[in-house]
């Protein structure tokens, strides 16, 4: 998908943009292919990294609550959210974790295979959480996301 113009269709991290869910799913697939040596396509990964960096730097007073919640679920996984975030300063930790994920996505080729898999899991979770967020507010019309 090298000809796809990510900046045009997904200019910022916006939970109301259905393309964000697809971008995260595509990034997960590209990470999996890179870790297996099957493909060198990485534009989706770099664009997602840039979007994550953007919300950290632009939301100076902390992440918007909806963004923080979606990212929190994506980082921990919905099934482990209470266990993962228990005892942590959510507001500070979510920003630092998101910043680290953005850096790791940018450096995906230099990560170990297990770290690449971890980034892939994050992307799948993010795809799912963005789609669930969208469905919560706009109905079940848009059900396509990474499973």
Secondary structure, DSSP 8 states (H G I E B T S, - for coil): -TT--HHHH--S--TT-HHHHHHHHHHHHHHHHHHTTS----HHHHHHHHHHHHHHHH-TT---HHHHHHHHHHHH-GGGHHHHHTTS-HHHHHHHHHHHHHHHHHTGGGS-HHHHHHHHHHHHHHHHHHHHHHHHHH-TT------
